[in-house]
Amino acid sequence: MMAKFSVFQLVVLVVVLGWPVAVNGQLSHMMHNWDCVACETNSMLAGNFGHANNFIFNMSDLWWVDTVARSYAAVAMNDILGSREYNGTGENGIVTVSRALKAVNPKLKILWYMSAHRVSDNPFVMDQFRNHPEWWLKNDDGSIAWYRPPAEGQPGRPTLDLSQPAAQQWFANLTLTYFRSHEEAKQLCDGVFVDSASFRNPSAKISAERSQKIFDGKMAALHMAQETFTELNGGEVWGNAVLEAHSIPKTPGVTWNTALQHFNGAFEEMFGSFASQNRDGTWNATLMERCFESVINASNAGHSVVIHAFPGPSTSPFTARGTGDNMFRVSSWAGAVRVPNTTEGCQQAAAERLVESLAPFLIVANERVFLSYAWFYSIEDGYIPCKAGVECGMPSSWYPEFTHPLGPPGGPAQRNGTVWTREFQRASVYVDLKDRHASKIIWH
C-alpha cells in the first residue's frame, strides 16, 4: 500500500473524452470533434476551477457533479470539501470529488494541480516542504527568496528550488501520495497540471545562470512526472505559462518552442483580456496576434491547449457578487464601461460578451484546443449553470451558442491584416483584432 498522499493546492483537469495510452514514451493528446462546442455528443469546454463555495458545492446534493461530468471535456478543481485544510489524515476532498465524477462518467481523466514555485496551501504538503530548507530558493547572497515573507506571526512561504534533484523527485511524485493504493491512484489520477511552469520569481535576486538551472530542473521534474504517469495509466503532464503570449514573468528565452516540448498540453491564460488588451479595453492587435499564433503553433505541433477567456475586457481587481453565503467573484473591466453590480447583470454580461471569446477561440481551434470561459477560478464564477436558488456568474442554462451544430472547419483561418475569418460547415466566424465588438459568428 502506498503512503497516503499530499497534493499542492488541488486542482483537477477532468477530461471527458479520454486519450489513448502512450506507447513507448509517445505523447498522447486529448481531442474533441466538431459536432458543437458543447452538447451530448461533444465538448470543447475545459474549465480551470479554483476554490469552490462548499455551502453550494457539497456531497449531499450532487447536481453540480453530474453537470460537470456530463458537460465538460476538461475541468480544474481546487480547494473543495476542505482540501485546503488537508493534513494527511482521512481523505482529501479532491479524491472524494474525483470518485464521484468517475461514478457519473468513468471516461473522465483527472489531472491534479501543482504549483512549480509556491507549492501548496494545505498543511500536509507545506509541512513536508518546510522540513527541507535545502529545497528553498535562495538569493545569490544566501538569503531566502520568499514567495511570501513572514508577517504578523505567520510563517513565511518559501519558493521551491527545482534545481535540487531531491526536490525534483519529490515534486514529480507528490500527487500520487494522496491515494491509499497504486490501484486507487491509477483509477482517479490521470496526470498533473503544473502551474508556473516557466515562471520566475521576479523578486528573487539570482543570476541568469541560476535561473536557467532552475528552469532546467523544472523540466527534469516534469520529465519524471511524465514517466510516472505513462507507466501508471498513460496520463499526461500539462503546463501553464509556457506559451509565448503569456504575460507572467518567465525565464528569459523560454517560449512555447523551448518549454512546451516538455509537456503534453498547455494552458493559455487570460486570452483576449488582461495583458492582451490596451488600457481602454480594446485588444492589443500585436499581442492578440501573438496569442493566436502561439495557440495555433502549439496545437499543430501536437499539444493540447486550454484557452481561458474572461467575459469582456477583463482586468483586476476581482470583486464579489451575490448574497450571504452564496457569493461569486467577477473581474473588473478595462475602459469606461463597468461590470454590472447585480447577479443578473453579470449573468447577462457573460452571455452578451461570449462572442468576443468564442469567435477568437473558433479562429484558432483544432481538435486539441479547448475553451474555458468564466469570470474567475471558482465553479460558481460562471463555469456551469446553477440550479434554481443558487447565484452563479453565468445564466441558469447553457449558452445557446454551445449547442448550435458547428461541423468541421473547411480549413485554417484566413487572415487579411487584422481581420481573421474561418468557415465551418454550419458557421462563419469573423474577428477583427482592432475591434473586439465586431466579433461575430453567423450560424447556417
Residue pairs with C-beta under 8 A, 6 or more apart in sequence:
1 180
1 181
2 176
2 177
2 179
2 180
2 181
2 182
2 185
3 177
4 88
4 177
4 178
4 179
4 180
5 92
5 124
5 174
5 175
5 176
5 177
5 178
5 179
6 86
6 88
6 120
6 122
6 124
6 125
6 128
6 174
6 177
6 178
7 83
7 86
7 92
7 94
7 112
7 113
7 114
7 120
7 122
7 125
7 174
7 175
7 177
7 178
8 113
8 114
8 115
8 119
8 120
8 121
8 122
8 125
8 174
9 78
9 79
9 84
9 113
9 115
9 120
9 121
9 122
10 77
10 78
10 79
10 80
10 83
10 92
10 93
10 94
10 112
10 113
10 120
10 122
11 48
11 49
11 50
11 76
11 77
11 78
11 112
11 113
11 193
11 195
12 49
12 75
12 76
12 77
12 78
12 94
12 97
12 98
12 110
12 111
12 112
12 113
12 193
13 46
13 48
13 74
13 75
13 76
13 109
13 110
13 111
13 113
13 191
13 193
13 238
13 306
14 68
14 69
14 72
14 74
14 75
14 76
14 77
14 98
14 101
14 108
14 109
14 110
14 111
15 30
15 46
15 73
15 74
15 108
15 109
15 110
15 111
15 190
16 43
16 69
16 70
16 72
16 73
16 74
16 105
16 107
16 108
17 30
17 31
17 32
17 43
17 73
17 107
18 30
18 107
18 109
19 28
19 29
19 30
19 31
19 109
19 234
19 236
20 28
20 234
21 28
21 233
21 234
22 28
22 230
22 234
25 230
27 236
27 264
27 302
27 303
28 234
28 236
28 264
29 236
29 264
29 265
29 302
29 303
29 304
29 368
30 73
30 74
30 109
30 236
30 265
30 304
30 368
30 370
31 304
31 367
31 368
32 42
32 43
32 44
32 73
32 367
32 370
33 41
33 42
33 367
34 42
34 367
34 406
34 407
34 408
34 409
34 424
34 425
35 41
35 42
35 405
35 406
35 407
36 42
36 402
36 403
36 404
36 405
36 406
37 43
37 44
37 45
37 358
37 371
37 401
37 402
37 403
37 404
37 406
38 44
38 45
38 71
38 72
38 398
38 402
38 403
39 402
39 403
43 71
43 72
43 73
44 73
44 361
44 365
44 369
44 370
44 371
45 71
45 72
45 73
45 74
45 75
45 370
45 371
45 372
45 373
45 402
46 72
46 73
46 74
46 75
46 306
46 370
46 371
46 372
47 68
47 72
47 74
47 75
47 76
47 372
47 374
47 379
47 383
48 75
48 76
48 267
48 306
48 308
48 372
48 377
49 75
49 76
49 77
49 78
49 80
49 377
49 378
49 379
49 383
50 76
50 78
50 79
50 376
50 377
50 378
51 78
51 79
51 80
51 84
51 377
51 378
52 77
52 78
52 79
52 80
52 378
52 379
52 380
53 325
53 326
53 327
53 328
53 378
53 379
53 380
54 80
54 81
54 82
55 325
55 326
56 64
56 325
56 326
56 380
56 386
56 390
57 64
57 80
57 379
57 380
58 81
59 81
59 96
59 97
59 100
62 100
63 387
64 379
64 384
64 386
65 97
65 100
65 101
65 104
66 104
67 384
67 385
68 75
68 101
68 379
68 383
68 384
69 101
69 104
69 105
69 108
70 104
70 105
71 384
71 398
73 370
74 306
74 370
75 383
76 113
76 193
76 377
77 94
77 97
77 379
78 94
78 113
78 377
79 121
80 93
80 94
80 97
80 379
81 93
81 94
81 96
81 97
82 93
83 92
83 93
83 94
83 122
84 121
84 122
85 122
85 123
86 92
86 93
86 122
86 123
86 124
87 122
87 123
87 124
87 127
88 123
88 124
92 122
92 178
94 112
94 178
95 178
95 179
95 188
98 110
98 188
98 189
99 188
101 108
101 110
102 108
102 110
102 187
102 188
109 190
109 191
109 235
109 236
110 188
110 189
110 190
111 189
111 190
111 191
111 192
111 193
111 235
111 236
111 238
112 175
112 178
112 189
112 191
112 192
112 193
113 192
113 193
113 195
114 120
114 171
114 174
114 175
114 192
114 193
114 194
114 195
115 194
115 195
115 196
116 160
116 162
116 171
116 194
116 195
116 196
116 197
116 199
116 218
116 221
117 137
117 147
117 159
117 160
117 196
117 199
117 201
118 147
118 148
118 157
118 159
118 160
118 196
119 125
119 126
119 129
119 157
119 160
120 126
120 129
125 174
126 157
128 170
129 135
129 158
129 160
130 155
130 158
132 166
132 167
132 170
133 158
134 164
134 166
135 158
135 160
135 161
135 164
135 166
135 167
135 170
136 144
136 145
136 158
136 159
136 160
136 161
137 144
137 145
137 158
137 159
137 160
137 161
137 201
137 204
137 206
137 214
138 144
138 145
138 161
139 145
139 204
139 205
139 206
140 205
140 206
140 207
140 210
141 205
144 156
144 158
145 158
145 159
145 201
145 203
145 204
145 205
145 206
146 156
146 157
146 158
146 159
146 203
147 156
147 157
147 158
147 159
147 201
148 156
148 157
149 156
150 156
159 201
159 204
160 167
160 171
161 167
161 214
161 217
162 168
162 171
162 214
162 217
162 218
162 220
162 221
163 210
163 213
163 214
163 216
163 217
164 217
165 217
165 220
167 217
167 221
168 217
168 220
168 221
168 224
169 221
169 224
171 221
171 225
172 221
172 222
172 224
172 225
172 228
173 224
173 225
173 228
175 189
175 192
176 185
176 189
176 228
176 232
178 185
178 189
179 185
179 188
179 189
182 232
185 232
186 232
186 233
189 232
189 235
190 229
190 233
190 234
190 235
190 236
191 225
191 229
191 235
191 236
191 237
191 238
191 264
192 225
192 229
192 235
192 237
192 238
193 238
193 239
193 240
193 267
194 222
194 225
194 237
194 238
194 239
194 240
194 263
195 239
195 240
195 241
195 267
196 240
196 241
196 248
197 218
197 222
197 239
197 240
197 241
197 242
197 259
197 263
198 215
198 218
198 239
198 241
198 242
198 246
198 248
198 250
198 251
198 254
198 259
199 241
199 248
199 249
199 250
200 211
200 214
200 215
200 249
200 250
200 251
202 249
206 214
208 252
211 251
211 252
212 251
214 251
215 251
215 254
219 259
219 262
222 237
222 239
222 262
222 263
223 262
225 237
226 236
226 237
226 262
226 264
229 235
229 236
229 237
236 264
236 265
236 304
237 262
237 263
237 264
237 265
238 263
238 264
238 265
238 266
238 267
238 304
238 306
239 259
239 260
239 262
239 263
239 265
239 266
239 267
240 246
240 266
240 267
240 269
241 248
241 250
241 269
242 254
242 256
242 259
242 260
242 263
242 266
243 255
243 256
243 260
243 266
243 268
243 291
243 294
243 295
243 298
243 305
244 255
244 256
244 290
244 293
244 294
245 268
245 276
245 287
245 290
245 291
245 294
245 295
246 268
246 269
246 270
247 270
247 274
247 275
247 276
248 269
256 266
256 294
256 297
256 298
257 297
260 266
260 298
260 301
260 303
263 303
264 303
264 304
265 303
265 304
265 305
265 306
265 368
266 298
266 303
266 304
266 305
266 306
267 305
267 306
267 308
268 291
268 294
268 295
268 305
268 306
268 307
268 308
269 308
270 276
270 308
270 310
270 314
271 291
271 307
271 308
271 309
271 357
271 360
271 361
272 283
272 288
272 291
272 309
272 310
272 356
272 357
272 360
272 436
273 309
273 310
273 312
273 313
273 314
273 315
273 331
273 334
274 310
274 314
274 315
274 316
275 287
276 283
276 284
276 287
276 288
276 291
277 283
277 284
277 287
277 313
277 315
277 334
278 284
278 334
279 334
279 335
280 334
280 335
280 336
281 312
281 313
281 333
281 334
281 335
281 336
281 337
281 436
282 313
282 335
282 434
282 435
282 436
283 433
283 434
283 435
283 436
285 418
285 433
285 434
288 360
288 433
289 418
289 433
291 364
292 360
292 363
292 364
292 413
292 420
295 305
295 307
295 364
295 369
296 364
296 366
296 412
298 305
299 305
299 364
299 365
299 366
299 368
299 369
300 366
302 368
303 368
304 368
304 369
304 370
305 368
305 369
305 370
306 369
306 370
306 371
306 372
307 361
307 364
307 369
307 370
307 371
307 372
308 372
308 373
308 374
309 357
309 360
309 361
309 371
309 372
309 373
310 331
310 357
310 373
310 374
310 375
311 331
311 349
311 350
311 353
311 354
311 357
311 373
311 374
311 375
311 382
312 333
312 337
312 339
312 349
312 353
312 356
313 333
313 334
313 335
313 436
314 331
314 332
314 333
314 334
314 375
315 331
315 332
315 333
315 334
316 331
316 332
317 332
318 329
318 330
318 331
318 332
318 375
318 376
319 329
319 330
319 332
319 339
320 327
320 328
320 329
320 330
321 327
321 328
321 329
321 330
321 341
321 342
321 343
321 346
321 391
321 393
322 328
322 343
322 380
322 391
323 343
323 391
326 380
326 390
326 391
327 380
327 391
328 343
328 375
328 376
328 378
328 380
328 381
328 382
328 391
328 392
328 393
329 375
329 376
329 378
329 381
329 393
330 339
330 346
330 375
330 376
330 381
330 393
331 339
331 375
331 376
332 338
332 339
333 339
339 346
339 349
340 346
340 348
340 349
343 391
346 375
346 393
347 392
347 393
347 394
347 395
347 396
348 395
350 373
350 375
350 382
350 393
350 394
350 395
351 394
351 395
351 399
354 373
354 399
354 401
355 401
355 439
355 440
355 441
356 436
356 437
356 439
357 371
357 373
358 371
358 373
358 401
358 441
359 429
359 430
359 431
359 439
359 440
359 441
360 431
360 439
361 369
361 371
362 422
362 424
362 427
362 429
362 441
363 413
363 420
363 421
363 422
363 429
363 431
364 413
365 371
365 409
372 383
373 382
374 381
374 382
374 383
374 393
374 394
375 381
375 382
375 393
376 382
376 393
380 386
380 390
380 391
380 392
380 393
381 392
381 393
382 392
382 393
382 394
383 394
384 392
384 394
385 392
385 394
385 395
385 396
385 397
385 398
386 392
386 394
386 396
387 396
388 396
401 441
404 426
404 427
404 443
405 426
406 424
406 425
406 426
406 427
407 424
407 425
407 426
407 427
408 424
408 425
409 422
409 423
409 424
409 425
410 422
410 423
410 424
410 425
411 422
411 423
412 422
413 420
413 421
413 422
413 429
414 420
414 421
414 422
418 432
418 433
418 434
419 430
419 431
419 432
419 433
420 430
420 431
420 432
420 433
421 428
421 429
421 430
421 431
422 428
422 429
423 429
425 444
426 443
426 444
427 441
427 442
427 443
427 444
428 441
428 442
428 444
429 440
429 441
430 438
430 439
430 440
430 441
430 442
431 438
431 439
432 438
432 439
